[in-house]
């Protein structure tokens, strides 16, 4: 069931964390192929009723952002199989579009195609489907057979339910699943060998760790053209805050802020001390992450919680993943509670009938509660339920995400403007590669 997820590196606002680049042609299949438990067990976990006490009914058309053979798609099918066996009045038909789903749903609905449910990155739901999604707040406040007598909203991670509401002015507009976040991932074996027993919390501690790693003959930090803005972007975000960094992506004049040069000099110092991968300027995605696990000579890489899954097929058995939040910087305004986090989400089309909405919502709840752990285990993903068990490779990431309260966009706000992000990214790579000074970096990055 382990599938490599190829991550898309450009998505509107927020976590492209959540999107992947390998597109797939549209394919359909029903969610009624095999059961994983007895009918009586399925019935007790999945059967539900509509508001008026009648059995759930409805023909549900679910358009998904997963590709037909991905572990996530297979898990959704299995969930639908269990759900429909317990609720025979409900039929669920899937259309697995791959990552093109976010673009295809709108035009299909406009053309009159029936779509009851659809999933995508939370930020894509906001940016591309806002006008067609149903307010799910009443369903978040209900109890279900799979919520152990509690309201649904109390059974999922507060950060994930909170994001569902905050993106839509306080109204819950999608059922969150497969949470993800950005942070620093590390080879824990290297940290152990170098005597780094505590994850760095400050910039000074991080630099001390880099020196210890280099002294042992390892490369402290790598990245590639796909994540080029991360190190500079996170330093600037810690130092200035998200709103000021967003100005940098939109206004060349904002780069005259002396704090920007201060941040650039910190990264320049890392380059001078040899803390960055020697090939960082020419590293193309996914070379950095593959080199990290195959060669086992690289200690750190800023990436998303999908990383261990992406490289699982090439990761040695004894490789130990660690992760921690980007450290605080001297004089900064943000601490380690700020970071990039989001999830996929399951939305319901506002044109669904009341009967269809009840059935679709019950299925969305089931996927993200009773089936949540099985989904996570099958897809090597993060569970969204409050009592979910995380994969071993993401145990440290669980602690990081639990502390996030302030949300950055994907790779920070430096990449929010499509007209400037490539210019800024190129400058970041040159700065980390040591081919330009901090002053030249500011000059180069602001020419858009």
C-alpha positions as CSV (number, residue, x, y, z in Angstrom):
1,X,0.0,0.0,0.0
2,X,3.0,2.3,0.2
3,X,3.0,4.7,-2.7
4,X,5.4,7.4,-3.4
5,X,3.6,10.8,-3.4
6,X,5.2,13.3,-5.8
7,X,4.6,16.7,-4.3
8,X,3.5,19.6,-6.4
9,X,5.6,22.6,-5.5
10,X,3.2,25.3,-6.6
11,X,-0.3,25.6,-5.2
12,X,-2.3,28.7,-4.4
13,X,-1.8,30.2,-0.9
14,X,-0.9,27.7,1.8
15,X,0.1,24.1,1.8
16,X,1.0,22.7,-1.4
17,X,1.9,20.4,1.2
18,X,-1.3,19.0,0.3
19,X,-1.0,18.6,-3.4
20,X,1.1,16.4,-5.6
21,X,2.4,16.7,-9.1
22,X,1.7,13.3,-10.7
23,X,-1.5,13.9,-12.6
24,X,-3.8,11.1,-13.6
25,X,-6.5,10.7,-16.1
26,X,-10.1,10.4,-14.8
27,X,-11.2,7.0,-13.8
28,X,-14.3,5.8,-12.0
29,X,-15.1,2.9,-9.8
30,X,-17.5,2.0,-7.0
31,X,-16.7,1.6,-3.4
32,X,-18.1,-1.9,-3.0
33,X,-15.4,-4.4,-3.7
34,X,-14.4,-6.1,-0.5
35,X,-15.1,-5.8,3.2
36,X,-12.3,-5.8,5.8
37,X,-14.5,-6.9,8.7
38,X,-17.7,-8.8,9.4
39,X,-21.0,-7.3,8.5
40,X,-22.0,-7.0,12.2
41,X,-18.9,-5.1,13.1
42,X,-19.3,-2.8,10.1
43,X,-22.9,-2.2,11.0
44,X,-22.1,-1.1,14.6
45,X,-19.4,1.3,13.4
46,X,-21.0,2.9,10.3
47,X,-24.8,2.7,10.3
48,X,-26.4,6.1,10.8
49,X,-29.6,7.9,10.3
50,X,-30.7,11.1,8.8
51,X,-32.0,14.0,10.9
52,X,-35.6,12.8,10.7
53,X,-34.6,9.3,12.0
54,X,-34.9,7.5,8.7
55,X,-32.2,5.4,7.2
56,X,-29.6,7.2,5.2
57,X,-30.2,7.2,1.4
58,X,-28.6,8.8,-1.6
59,X,-26.6,8.2,-4.7
60,X,-23.3,10.0,-4.0
61,X,-20.9,11.0,-6.7
62,X,-17.4,11.6,-5.1
63,X,-14.7,13.3,-7.1
64,X,-11.2,12.8,-5.6
65,X,-7.7,14.3,-5.9
66,X,-6.1,10.9,-5.5
67,X,-5.1,8.7,-8.5
68,X,-6.8,5.4,-9.0
69,X,-4.0,3.2,-7.7
70,X,-2.7,5.4,-4.8
71,X,-3.0,4.1,-1.3
72,X,-5.4,6.9,-0.4
73,X,-7.8,6.0,-3.2
74,X,-7.7,2.3,-2.2
75,X,-8.4,3.3,1.4
76,X,-11.4,5.5,0.4
77,X,-12.8,2.6,-1.6
78,X,-12.5,0.3,1.4
79,X,-14.2,2.9,3.7
80,X,-17.0,3.3,1.2
81,X,-17.4,-0.4,1.0
82,X,-17.8,-0.7,4.8
83,X,-20.1,2.3,5.0
84,X,-22.5,1.2,2.2
85,X,-22.8,-2.3,3.6
86,X,-24.0,-0.8,6.8
87,X,-26.1,1.7,5.0
88,X,-27.6,-0.1,2.0
89,X,-29.6,2.9,0.9
90,X,-26.4,4.8,0.1
91,X,-24.4,4.2,-3.0
92,X,-21.0,5.9,-3.5
93,X,-19.3,6.2,-6.9
94,X,-15.8,7.5,-7.1
95,X,-14.1,9.5,-9.9
96,X,-10.3,9.5,-9.2
97,X,-8.9,12.5,-11.1
98,X,-5.5,12.8,-9.5
99,X,-4.2,16.3,-8.7
100,X,-6.2,17.8,-11.7
101,X,-9.3,17.4,-9.6
102,X,-9.1,20.9,-8.2
103,X,-9.3,22.2,-11.8
104,X,-11.8,19.7,-13.1
105,X,-14.6,20.0,-10.5
106,X,-15.6,23.5,-11.2
107,X,-16.0,23.1,-14.9
108,X,-17.8,19.8,-14.5
109,X,-20.3,21.3,-12.1
110,X,-20.8,24.3,-14.4
111,X,-21.5,21.9,-17.3
112,X,-24.2,20.2,-15.2
113,X,-22.3,17.1,-14.1
114,X,-23.6,15.7,-10.8
115,X,-20.9,15.9,-8.1
116,X,-22.0,15.4,-4.5
117,X,-18.6,15.3,-2.7
118,X,-15.1,16.3,-3.7
119,X,-11.7,16.4,-2.0
120,X,-8.6,18.6,-2.4
121,X,-6.0,20.5,-0.4
122,X,-7.8,22.8,2.1
123,X,-6.4,25.9,0.4
124,X,-7.6,24.8,-3.0
125,X,-11.0,24.2,-1.6
126,X,-11.0,27.8,-0.4
127,X,-9.5,29.3,-3.5
128,X,-11.3,27.3,-6.2
129,X,-14.5,25.9,-4.7
130,X,-15.7,28.5,-2.2
131,X,-18.8,29.3,-4.2
132,X,-19.9,25.7,-4.4
133,X,-19.2,24.2,-1.0
134,X,-21.9,23.6,1.6
135,X,-21.7,25.0,5.2
136,X,-21.1,21.8,7.2
137,X,-21.3,23.4,10.6
138,X,-24.5,21.5,11.6
139,X,-22.8,18.2,10.9
140,X,-19.7,19.2,12.9
141,X,-22.0,19.7,15.9
142,X,-23.8,16.3,15.6
143,X,-22.9,13.0,17.2
144,X,-22.5,9.9,15.1
145,X,-22.2,6.2,15.6
146,X,-18.4,6.6,15.0
147,X,-17.9,9.5,17.4
148,X,-18.4,7.7,20.7
149,X,-21.3,9.9,21.8
150,X,-19.3,13.1,21.3
151,X,-19.8,15.9,18.7
152,X,-17.8,15.3,15.6
153,X,-15.9,18.5,16.1
154,X,-14.6,17.1,19.4
155,X,-13.2,14.0,17.8
156,X,-10.7,15.6,15.4
157,X,-7.5,17.6,15.9
158,X,-8.4,21.2,17.0
159,X,-5.9,22.8,14.6
160,X,-7.5,20.9,11.7
161,X,-11.1,21.7,12.6
162,X,-10.1,25.3,13.4
163,X,-8.5,25.6,9.9
164,X,-11.7,24.3,8.3
165,X,-13.6,27.1,9.9
166,X,-11.0,29.9,9.7
167,X,-10.7,29.6,5.9
168,X,-14.4,30.1,5.6
169,X,-15.2,32.9,8.0
170,X,-16.1,30.7,10.9
171,X,-18.1,28.1,9.0
172,X,-16.9,24.5,8.7
173,X,-16.7,23.8,5.0
174,X,-14.9,20.5,4.7
175,X,-14.1,17.4,6.7
176,X,-10.3,17.5,7.3
177,X,-8.2,14.4,6.7
178,X,-4.5,13.5,6.0
179,X,-3.0,16.5,7.9
180,X,0.4,17.8,6.8
181,X,2.9,20.4,7.9
182,X,6.3,21.9,7.1
183,X,9.3,21.6,9.4
184,X,12.9,20.6,9.5
185,X,13.4,16.9,8.9
186,X,16.6,15.3,10.0
187,X,18.6,12.0,10.0
188,X,18.4,11.2,13.7
189,X,21.3,8.7,13.4
190,X,23.6,11.6,12.4
191,X,22.3,13.7,15.3
192,X,23.0,10.8,17.7
193,X,26.5,10.2,16.4
194,X,27.2,13.9,16.7
195,X,26.0,14.1,20.3
196,X,23.0,16.3,19.5
197,X,20.6,15.1,22.1
198,X,18.2,18.0,22.0
199,X,16.6,19.5,19.0
200,X,17.7,23.2,18.4
201,X,15.2,25.7,19.6
202,X,17.2,28.9,18.8
203,X,19.3,29.9,15.9
204,X,22.4,29.8,18.0
205,X,21.6,26.2,19.0
206,X,21.0,25.3,15.3
207,X,24.4,26.7,14.3
208,X,26.1,24.8,17.1
209,X,24.4,21.6,15.8
210,X,25.6,22.4,12.2
211,X,29.2,22.8,13.4
212,X,29.1,19.4,15.2
213,X,27.6,17.8,12.1
214,X,30.2,19.3,9.8
215,X,33.0,18.3,12.2
216,X,32.0,14.6,11.9
217,X,32.2,14.8,8.1
218,X,28.5,15.1,7.3
219,X,26.6,17.8,5.3
220,X,24.4,19.8,7.7
221,X,21.7,21.1,5.3
222,X,20.4,20.5,1.9
223,X,17.6,21.7,-0.3
224,X,16.7,21.9,-4.0
225,X,15.0,24.1,-6.6
226,X,11.6,22.9,-5.4
227,X,12.0,24.1,-1.8
228,X,14.6,26.8,-2.5
229,X,12.9,29.6,-0.5
230,X,12.5,27.6,2.7
231,X,15.6,28.5,4.7
232,X,15.5,32.2,3.9
233,X,11.7,32.4,4.1
234,X,11.5,30.8,7.5
235,X,14.3,33.0,8.9
236,X,12.5,36.1,7.6
237,X,9.1,34.9,8.9
238,X,10.6,34.3,12.4
239,X,12.3,37.7,12.3
240,X,9.6,39.9,10.7
241,X,6.3,38.0,10.9
242,X,4.2,36.7,8.0
243,X,2.6,40.0,7.0
244,X,6.0,41.7,6.4
245,X,7.3,38.7,4.5
246,X,4.2,38.9,2.3
247,X,5.2,42.4,1.4
248,X,8.5,41.2,0.2
249,X,6.8,38.9,-2.3
250,X,4.7,41.8,-3.7
251,X,6.7,45.0,-3.3
252,X,10.4,45.4,-4.4
253,X,10.7,48.5,-2.1
254,X,10.0,46.3,0.9
255,X,13.4,44.7,0.5
256,X,15.1,47.9,1.7
257,X,14.1,46.9,5.3
258,X,17.5,46.5,7.1
259,X,16.1,43.4,8.8
260,X,16.0,41.7,5.4
261,X,19.7,42.1,5.0
262,X,20.2,40.9,8.6
263,X,18.4,37.7,7.7
264,X,20.4,37.3,4.5
265,X,23.6,37.7,6.4
266,X,22.7,34.9,8.7
267,X,22.2,32.6,5.7
268,X,25.4,33.9,4.1
269,X,27.3,33.0,7.2
270,X,26.0,29.4,7.0
271,X,27.2,29.3,3.4
272,X,30.7,30.6,4.4
273,X,31.0,28.0,7.1
274,X,30.1,25.2,4.7
275,X,26.9,24.2,6.3
276,X,25.0,23.8,3.0
277,X,25.2,21.0,0.5
278,X,28.0,21.8,-2.0
279,X,25.6,21.1,-4.9
280,X,22.7,23.1,-3.5
281,X,22.7,25.7,-6.3
282,X,22.1,23.1,-9.0
283,X,20.1,20.5,-7.0
284,X,16.8,19.8,-8.7
285,X,13.8,18.2,-7.1
286,X,13.8,15.4,-5.9
287,X,17.6,14.9,-5.8
288,X,18.0,16.4,-2.3
289,X,15.6,14.1,-0.5
290,X,16.8,11.0,-2.4
291,X,20.4,11.9,-1.5
292,X,19.4,12.4,2.1
293,X,18.2,8.8,2.5
294,X,20.3,7.0,0.0
295,X,23.7,8.4,0.9
296,X,22.9,9.0,4.6
297,X,25.4,11.9,4.7
298,X,22.9,14.8,4.9
299,X,21.5,15.8,8.3
300,X,18.7,18.3,7.6
301,X,16.1,19.3,4.9
302,X,13.1,21.5,5.3
303,X,10.1,19.6,3.8
304,X,6.6,18.4,4.6
305,X,5.3,15.5,6.6
306,X,4.8,13.6,3.4
307,X,8.6,13.3,3.1
308,X,9.1,9.9,4.8
309,X,6.4,8.5,2.6
310,X,7.8,10.0,-0.6
311,X,11.2,8.4,-0.1
312,X,10.0,5.2,1.6
313,X,11.1,2.9,-1.3
314,X,14.7,4.2,-1.2
315,X,15.1,4.6,2.6
316,X,17.3,2.1,4.4
317,X,15.7,0.1,7.1
318,X,17.9,1.5,9.9
319,X,17.2,5.1,8.9
320,X,15.7,7.1,11.8
321,X,13.6,10.1,11.0
322,X,13.5,13.1,13.3
323,X,11.9,16.5,13.0
324,X,11.6,19.8,14.7
325,X,10.2,23.3,14.2
326,X,12.3,26.0,12.6
327,X,14.1,27.7,15.6
328,X,13.5,31.2,16.9
329,X,15.9,33.9,15.8
330,X,17.3,36.8,17.8
331,X,15.0,39.8,17.9
332,X,12.3,37.9,16.1
333,X,8.5,38.2,16.4
334,X,7.5,34.6,16.0
335,X,8.5,31.5,17.9
336,X,8.2,27.7,17.2
337,X,4.4,27.8,17.5
338,X,4.2,29.3,14.0
339,X,4.5,27.1,11.0
340,X,2.9,25.8,7.8
341,X,0.2,23.3,8.4
342,X,-3.0,22.1,6.6
343,X,-4.8,19.0,5.4
344,X,-6.8,17.6,2.6
345,X,-10.5,18.2,3.0
346,X,-13.8,16.5,1.9
347,X,-16.4,19.1,0.8
348,X,-20.0,18.7,-0.1
349,X,-21.5,20.5,-3.1
350,X,-24.2,23.0,-1.9
351,X,-26.5,21.7,-4.7
352,X,-26.8,18.3,-2.9
353,X,-30.3,17.5,-1.7
354,X,-30.9,17.4,2.0
355,X,-31.0,13.6,1.8
356,X,-27.8,13.4,-0.2
357,X,-26.1,15.9,2.2
358,X,-27.0,13.8,5.2
359,X,-25.6,10.6,3.6
360,X,-22.5,12.4,2.3
361,X,-21.8,14.0,5.7
362,X,-22.1,10.7,7.5
363,X,-19.6,9.2,5.1
364,X,-17.2,12.2,5.6
365,X,-17.5,11.7,9.3
366,X,-16.9,8.0,9.1
367,X,-13.7,8.4,6.9
368,X,-12.3,10.8,9.4
369,X,-13.2,9.0,12.7
370,X,-13.9,5.3,12.7
371,X,-11.9,4.7,9.5
372,X,-9.2,7.3,10.2
373,X,-6.6,5.0,11.7
374,X,-7.0,2.4,8.9
375,X,-6.7,5.2,6.3
376,X,-3.5,6.5,8.0
377,X,-2.0,3.0,8.3
378,X,-2.8,2.2,4.7
379,X,-1.4,5.4,3.3
380,X,1.4,6.0,5.8
381,X,-0.3,9.3,6.6
382,X,-1.1,11.3,9.7
383,X,-4.5,10.5,11.5
384,X,-6.8,13.5,12.0
385,X,-8.6,12.0,15.0
386,X,-7.5,13.2,18.5
387,X,-6.5,9.7,19.6
388,X,-4.9,8.5,16.4
389,X,-1.6,6.7,16.4
390,X,1.0,8.3,14.2
391,X,3.6,6.5,12.0
392,X,7.0,5.9,13.7
393,X,8.7,8.2,11.1
394,X,6.5,11.1,12.2
395,X,6.4,10.7,16.0
396,X,8.6,13.8,16.4
397,X,6.5,15.7,13.8
398,X,3.4,15.0,16.0
399,X,4.9,17.0,18.8
400,X,5.7,19.9,16.4
401,X,2.2,20.0,14.9
402,X,0.7,19.9,18.4
403,X,2.3,23.2,19.2
404,X,1.5,25.1,15.9
405,X,-1.0,27.8,16.5
406,X,0.0,30.5,13.9
407,X,-0.2,29.5,10.3
408,X,2.3,30.3,7.6
409,X,1.6,29.7,3.9
410,X,3.6,26.9,2.1
411,X,7.3,27.7,2.1
412,X,6.3,31.0,3.7
413,X,4.9,34.1,2.1
414,X,8.0,34.6,-0.1
415,X,6.3,32.5,-2.8
416,X,2.8,34.0,-2.8
417,X,3.4,36.2,-5.9
418,X,3.8,34.2,-9.1
419,X,5.6,37.1,-10.7
420,X,8.3,37.2,-8.1
421,X,8.7,33.8,-6.6
422,X,11.1,32.3,-9.2
423,X,13.3,35.4,-9.0
424,X,13.4,35.1,-5.2
425,X,14.0,31.4,-5.3
426,X,16.9,31.7,-7.7
427,X,18.5,34.3,-5.5
428,X,18.0,32.1,-2.4
429,X,19.8,29.2,-4.1
430,X,22.7,31.4,-5.0
431,X,22.9,32.8,-1.5
432,X,23.0,29.3,0.0
433,X,25.5,28.2,-2.6
434,X,27.8,31.0,-1.6
435,X,28.0,32.5,-5.1
436,X,26.5,35.9,-4.0
437,X,26.8,38.0,-0.9
438,X,23.9,39.0,1.3
439,X,23.9,42.5,-0.2
440,X,23.8,41.0,-3.7
441,X,21.0,38.7,-2.7
442,X,18.8,41.6,-1.6
443,X,19.5,43.4,-4.9
444,X,18.8,40.3,-7.0
445,X,15.7,39.1,-5.1
446,X,14.0,42.5,-5.3
447,X,14.3,42.9,-9.1
448,X,10.7,42.0,-10.2
